[in-house]
Amino acid sequence: MDINDDSPCNGVCRMKDNHCISCGRDYEDLAQWLYMSREARLDRMEQLKQVMTLNGVTNGNKKKLNTNTKN
């Protein structure tokens, strides 16, 4: 099995609101991915990672907020 370091795909493809909930790519990204240069793919992956992190998503799962407020 080849591992591509220039693809955010982890094989858990599920689209919601026109974006994959696992990798963050939208339909346009998916359509253009194979035609993009390696550098462009790596740049886009960094952008997707930042957006997913800001949205509280890692590997397709929302981060659980710690609601335990012990003082």
Secondary structure as UniProt FT lines:
FT   TURN            5..6
FT   STRAND          15..16
FT   TURN            17..18
FT   STRAND          19..20
FT   TURN            21..23
FT   HELIX           27..32
FT   HELIX           33..35
FT   HELIX           38..54
FT   TURN            55..56
FT   STRAND          57..58
FT   TURN            59..60
FT   STRAND          61..62
//
